[in-house]
């Protein structure tokens, strides 16, 4: 019986490059923020396919500054963060609400 598979050596060169990372359009950036005596290290990921979920938004930083300036006390409080981004506001609220 004849082998009907094409000979790989006779296949034409692909028009699409085969390097795995060639089209990787994302990059990471590490940032450190200090609020209310806590140092928060956040890795932000940027890329067209990530949408709004991977960055620290200016509004989040403003809200964290407000927590610090107003000395907001989250102890014995239930807090839910409804937003987009890295979750830095919720992280800070959780840190401020923990028992010392």
N, C-alpha and C positions, 0 to 999 in steps of 0.2 A: 504494500500500500504506500502511496506517495505521501510525503510530508507536505501539507498544504500551507504551513505557516510561512510568512514572508521571511526572507533573509534579512536580519538586522543590519547588515553591512550595506544592503541595497536600499534601505529606507532613506528618504530625503531628510535633510537637516530640518529640524523643527524651527518654525518661525517664532516660537515663544522661547525666551531664555529659560534655562533650567536651574539657575541659581536660586536657592530657597529664599534667601533674604533680600533678593533684588527689589522686590516690591513692598518690602516692609516700610510702612509709612508712619510708624509710631516711634516715639522716643520717651524716655523717662527723665524726670527731673526731681531730685530730692530737695526738700525744703524743711527748714526748722522754724517753728513759730513758738514764741514764749507768751503765755497768757496765764494770769492768776497763779504765778509761781510754778507752772508746769511747762516743760519743754515738749512740744509735740513734733515728732519727726514724721513727715508725710512724703510719700513718693507719689508724684503726680504723673500720670501717663497721658500722653497727647497723641492723637491720631484720628483720622477721619472716620473710622468705624467705631470709635469709643463714645461718641456723643458727648453728653454733659456729665457723665458719671465719674470722671477721673481727674477732675481738677479742683483746686481750692478757689472758690469764687470770692471776689472782693466783698460781696454782701456777707458771706460767712465770716470773713475776717473782721468786718465792721461789727457784726453781732458778738463775736468773741471779745472784741475791744469793749463793747458795751457791758458785757458780763464783768469784765475786769474793772472798768471805771466805776460801775455802780455796785461793785462787790455783791453780785447776785448770789444768793445762797440756795443751792439746790438740794440740801439735805432734807430727807423725808418728803421729797417731791417726786411725782411721776412726770417724766418729760418724754415727749415724742418729737423727733425731728422729721419733718416732712419736707424734703427738698432733694436737691441733686448735688453731686459732687463727691468729695472724699468722706464726708461725714464729720468734719472737724468740729462743727458746732455740737453735735451729739456726743462726741468724744470728750470735749471740754466739759459739757454739762454733767456727764457721767463722772468725770474726775472731781468735779466740784461737789457732787452729791454723795461721794463715798464717805463712809465713816472714818474718822481719823483716830 
